[in-house]
């Protein structure tokens, strides 16, 4: 590869998660072969994103406006806050279209090994948001990992003084999942939280 | 995802080979988190590539100059042409640093199934290049697939009239390869082309 501009593009692309040097070369050739339909629009979209995307000061979401479209949407339930680890989790919940309240993004989980304590996460922001009088429930939608659950416990302790309802996502069999492939922890959680089929 | 600019970036990134919607979302978050160090430089590198990269009219290589740096380099052997399928193959050979001649990129292989005949490939360009008096050898470095070998045969037929030497890459055991994992065709090719260890 004699060409420094192509080399530079390959080198930058290979830094993306999921792309290595080999797939970055493939992507570069693909892009140069689709100059008008993909390369130029992608370059423009990246420049726009670099310039315009902001972090919402209320919830931590990414948007071109601050507060973000979710926080400023009057149709969304102002009384429920759903706490998530990161923006990818917010996107996943939005795709499911199952939640109509607002979010709060922590920016990670507590992790002693990685040296992430409460001060590294946006927990103070959550505590002060929960003090607003219209808030009635906080849903802790953190990952069902050790770090996620530790963080859930820590947050529910921190919110102990307030009288809002605090809930977490249900544990159980994933929809479409086969029992044979589930781990013991999930199975026993699903059994413990079993639901009556004939009404309670 | 409420935001059209972020959505647009995700949608364009997901068109890259090797990235799907999920990894495009991950890459987008990664990029926005590294705005100065990666997103802006990548956007700029793409704009530069879209504007400046040309196809070399001699060999079909990509470069910012035409003829490309390889074709115009006087230190490279002007008497040997190495025929490859595409630019990725040229890059692979350049990385190996084993070839000091010039290249000719076909742009694919003959393929009856995909409707690719001799007119779709840059074969006429090769035939007229081989007529130049300084050319003494053409190396057919095509993939060892059925289509690649068919194309090799076709090209060597087309060059039959000229008196240049025509060669192909050796078949055999890949360096570092284990015999146990090799297919029968490769093993018998390696056996047939065995080399004496004590000099001939």
HADDOCK unambig.tbl for C-alpha pairs under 7 A between the chains (distance, minus, plus):
assign (segid A and resid 1 and name CA) (segid B and resid 91 and name CA) 5.64 0.50 0.50
assign (segid A and resid 1 and name CA) (segid B and resid 94 and name CA) 6.50 0.50 0.50
assign (segid A and resid 2 and name CA) (segid B and resid 69 and name CA) 6.66 0.50 0.50
assign (segid A and resid 3 and name CA) (segid B and resid 63 and name CA) 5.99 0.50 0.50
assign (segid A and resid 5 and name CA) (segid B and resid 49 and name CA) 6.54 0.50 0.50
assign (segid A and resid 6 and name CA) (segid B and resid 49 and name CA) 6.71 0.50 0.50
assign (segid A and resid 9 and name CA) (segid B and resid 42 and name CA) 6.81 0.50 0.50
assign (segid A and resid 9 and name CA) (segid B and resid 45 and name CA) 5.58 0.50 0.50
assign (segid A and resid 9 and name CA) (segid B and resid 46 and name CA) 6.68 0.50 0.50
assign (segid A and resid 12 and name CA) (segid B and resid 42 and name CA) 6.10 0.50 0.50
assign (segid A and resid 16 and name CA) (segid B and resid 27 and name CA) 5.91 0.50 0.50
assign (segid A and resid 17 and name CA) (segid B and resid 27 and name CA) 5.84 0.50 0.50
assign (segid A and resid 18 and name CA) (segid B and resid 23 and name CA) 6.85 0.50 0.50
assign (segid A and resid 23 and name CA) (segid B and resid 18 and name CA) 6.86 0.50 0.50
assign (segid A and resid 27 and name CA) (segid B and resid 16 and name CA) 5.91 0.50 0.50
assign (segid A and resid 27 and name CA) (segid B and resid 17 and name CA) 5.84 0.50 0.50
assign (segid A and resid 32 and name CA) (segid B and resid 50 and name CA) 6.84 0.50 0.50
assign (segid A and resid 35 and name CA) (segid B and resid 50 and name CA) 5.79 0.50 0.50
assign (segid A and resid 39 and name CA) (segid B and resid 46 and name CA) 6.43 0.50 0.50
assign (segid A and resid 39 and name CA) (segid B and resid 50 and name CA) 6.37 0.50 0.50
assign (segid A and resid 40 and name CA) (segid B and resid 47 and name CA) 6.21 0.50 0.50
assign (segid A and resid 40 and name CA) (segid B and resid 50 and name CA) 6.15 0.50 0.50
assign (segid A and resid 42 and name CA) (segid B and resid 9 and name CA) 6.82 0.50 0.50
assign (segid A and resid 42 and name CA) (segid B and resid 12 and name CA) 6.12 0.50 0.50
assign (segid A and resid 43 and name CA) (segid B and resid 43 and name CA) 4.43 0.50 0.50
assign (segid A and resid 43 and name CA) (segid B and resid 44 and name CA) 6.91 0.50 0.50
assign (segid A and resid 43 and name CA) (segid B and resid 46 and name CA) 5.41 0.50 0.50
assign (segid A and resid 43 and name CA) (segid B and resid 47 and name CA) 5.69 0.50 0.50
assign (segid A and resid 44 and name CA) (segid B and resid 43 and name CA) 6.91 0.50 0.50
assign (segid A and resid 45 and name CA) (segid B and resid 9 and name CA) 5.60 0.50 0.50
assign (segid A and resid 46 and name CA) (segid B and resid 9 and name CA) 6.69 0.50 0.50
assign (segid A and resid 46 and name CA) (segid B and resid 39 and name CA) 6.42 0.50 0.50
assign (segid A and resid 46 and name CA) (segid B and resid 43 and name CA) 5.41 0.50 0.50
assign (segid A and resid 47 and name CA) (segid B and resid 40 and name CA) 6.19 0.50 0.50
assign (segid A and resid 47 and name CA) (segid B and resid 43 and name CA) 5.68 0.50 0.50
assign (segid A and resid 49 and name CA) (segid B and resid 5 and name CA) 6.56 0.50 0.50
assign (segid A and resid 49 and name CA) (segid B and resid 6 and name CA) 6.74 0.50 0.50
assign (segid A and resid 50 and name CA) (segid B and resid 32 and name CA) 6.84 0.50 0.50
assign (segid A and resid 50 and name CA) (segid B and resid 35 and name CA) 5.78 0.50 0.50
assign (segid A and resid 50 and name CA) (segid B and resid 39 and name CA) 6.36 0.50 0.50
assign (segid A and resid 50 and name CA) (segid B and resid 40 and name CA) 6.13 0.50 0.50
assign (segid A and resid 63 and name CA) (segid B and resid 3 and name CA) 5.98 0.50 0.50
assign (segid A and resid 69 and name CA) (segid B and resid 2 and name CA) 6.65 0.50 0.50
assign (segid A and resid 91 and name CA) (segid B and resid 1 and name CA) 5.67 0.50 0.50
assign (segid A and resid 94 and name CA) (segid B and resid 1 and name CA) 6.57 0.50 0.50
